[in-house]
Amino acid sequence: MSSASNDRPNPAFYALLGTLIFMAIGPVVLMFVNSFKLDIDIISGTSGLFFLPTIQNYEAALCDVLWYEPEHLDYCAIRFGGAFKNSIIIALISTVLTLVIGCMAAYGITRFRFMGRDTVSFATLAVRMVPPAVLLVPVFGLWNNTFCLDRDGMIGGFIRDTFGGRGDVCLAGTHSGIILIYVAMNLPFVIWILQSFIVQVPRSLEEAARVDGANPFQVFYMVVLPLIKPGLAAAAIFTFRIAWNEYLLASALADRDTKTVPILIVNNTSEFNIEWGVIMATGMLLAIPPIIFTLIASKQIITGMTAGAVKG
Amino acid sequence: MLPVTLISINNGPNAAMPRIQLANLTKSYGDVEVLHGIDLEMADTEFTVLVGPSGCGKSTTLRMIAGLETVTSGEIYMDDQRISHLEPKDRDLAMVFQDYALYPHMNVARNMSFALRLEKRPKAEINAKVAEVAEMLGLTEYLLRKPAELSGGQRQRVAMGRALTRDSATFLFDEPLSNLDAKLRGQMRAELAIMRQKVRKNMIYVTHDQIEAMTLADRIVVMHSGHIQQQGTPQELFMRPVNKFVAGFLGSPPMNFLKAVLESEGGQTVAAGEGFRIALPAELADRARGFVGKEVFFGIRPSDLDFSPDGAEGHCIDLRVAVSEYIGAQSVLICDCAGESVTVEVKSETPIALGETLRFTVRDDGIHLFDCITEGAI
C-alpha cells in the first residue's frame, strides 16, 4: 500500500513542484531573455519569445572594458568594469577578513572559559537582530565626520605628499569604509555558525595535538581549522553573497570611484529613461561571480569531516 | 585515610627513564574534591596500571600527569623535577586516548608523524621512524589511508603507533581497549603485552577492566572514590587484598562476602554465620584474636570452594544451587546460603542439579576476613 503510493506521488505534488520551479527560475529566465532584447521590444510587451537577439545591451554595459567602440553608443555612460572591480575587491576582502576574525572568535568563545563568555556569545546574535537601515544614519555620520584623517596629521600628510589631493580622508567613500561595515555586519552570523562546527570537533583531538607538542595556535591551524572547513565554506558563501548584493549601506557610503555593481544598476535609471535592456544585462553579469564563488566554495562542504577521528 | 603500601622496586642496570612520582596530589572541580591526596611512586620502565570503577579518579590522575588537567594541590615529579606547571608538550610523554583521537584529515603516516613534524625533524628520519613503527604494528600497507577507512582495531593500532613514533620516556594509556569488541580486545591485550617487552619505557595505563590490569601490570594501583586503595604486583593484590573493596574488585567472578561472628570453640576460632561454621586456620586465627565475639566479613573466592560431598564438618559450607552458568570447561554456580548469594566455580563435569544442596570444602588459604566497620583486612 504505502510503497505503491510512494511510487506514484499525487499529481498535486507535481503541480506544486512546477509552481515552485517556475517561481524560482521564471524571473531569471525573464531577465536572461530580456537582456538580449532592445528596449523597444521589452516595453512593447507584445513580442514574447519572438524577437531578434542582440548583444547591444551587453555592449552598453561593458563599454568601458570592450576593446572596440560599439557603433550604437556615442558615449560610455555605464562604467561596469570599474564597479565590478570595486564589488570584487570589497566582497572578497570583507569575506576573508570576516572568516579570519570569525573563526578565531568562535574558537575562543567555544573553547576557552573567560568572564562574560555567555554574554559575548549572546551579544553576537543580538547585533545580528539590528536591521541595517537602523545602522545607516549613524554609520553615515561617523564614517563622514568622525573617522577621518586630519589633513595636517602624519598619515594625512603622507597621503597628500604621496598621492596628491587634499589629504584629509574619511572612511566614507573608501573601499575600507565599506569593507569595515560589511565585516561588522557579517561577523556575528559567521561566529554563530562556526561555533556549532567547532563544538563538533572532539576535544580529545585537541588534547592529542597538545600532547604531541602543538602550541595553541598550531592546535587551531593544524587540527581544528581543517576540520571546520565545511563550516568555513558555508560561512564564506553566505558572507560573500551578502557583501556582493548589499545595496543600502553601499549606496550611502560609496562615492563615484568606489561604487559597487548594485549601485551602478540603480543609478542607471533616471526620471526620463529607464534602460531596461541594459539593466537586465548588468543583472546577468552581476549574477556570475556569486555563482562561480558558490561552486568553488561548496566543493569544500563535505559532510563527515570528522569521521574516523574518534569512536562512539 | 586508607592504608597505602609503598613498595620500592630496585632500578635495573639499564635504567634511563625518569621516575614519575605523585606527591599528595589533589584535584577539585569547584567545591568538589575528586582526588584526595594521591601518593604514588613509579619505578622506571615499570608498567603501572591504574584500575578502579568509573568515577574513581584514575583518568583524572592520568590526565594530570599528561598535563591536560591542572593540579589543584600537590606536585608531580619526574626524576625530582617538578613538572605540574609544564605544558603537555614539555613533559616528554606520549598518550593513547580512549577514543583514539586520530586526526581525521591526515592519513595514517601523517597521523603517526605529526609530533615529529612539529619538532621539525629531518624528513628522512621521520620516514624511517614511521616505517619502523608501522612495520612493528603491521600497519605498513595502511599508511596512506585515512582513519575513516580503517577498522576499529586498526585505528587503535594507529593511535598506539602515533605514541610509539615519538621516543618519549613515558607512555600514557587512557582505557585504550575499551572501545573494542571482546575478541579484538583480547587480541590487542596480547599485542600490548608483546609490545611491552620490546619497548622498555615508563607506561601508565588506566582501565576499569581488572583482567587487563592483572595481565599487563608490573604494578597495579587500585583506586576508589579518589583514594588509592592498594598498590602492588597483581599477585600481591590478588592474594593479600588490604580491604574489602580491593578483594571484591579483583578476581572474576568476584569474591563472596558473608557476614559472620568469630567464636572461640575448644581452642579453635570459628567463623559462624547463617548456614555455616568454618574453623579458621591457625595463622589467621592468631591475627583475628582481637575480633573474637565481633562481626566480620568472611570472604572467599569462587575458585577457593571445592565440591566435596563428604567433606569434614567445620571446613565445609552447604549451598543450594540456584543457577548454573556453563562457560566451557568451568561452570559458575550461583548458590544460596541462608538468603545470601554465593558464587562457586566448579569443573563443568561436576554432577550437579539445580535446587540441590551441595557441600563445598573451603580452602584454608582462601579465607579472607574483613573488619565490618573499617572494611580493612584482618
Interface residues (C-beta under 8 A of the other chain):
Chain A: P202 S204 L205 E207 A208 A209 R210 V211 D212 G213 A214 N215 Q218 M222 V223 P226 L227 G304 M305 T306 A307 G308 A309 V310 K311 G312
Chain B: A66 G67 L68 E87 P88 K89 L93 A94 M95 F97 Q98 D99 Y100 A101 L102 Y103 P104 H105 F114 A115 L118 E119 K146 P147 A148 E149 L150 G152 R155 R162 R166 N179
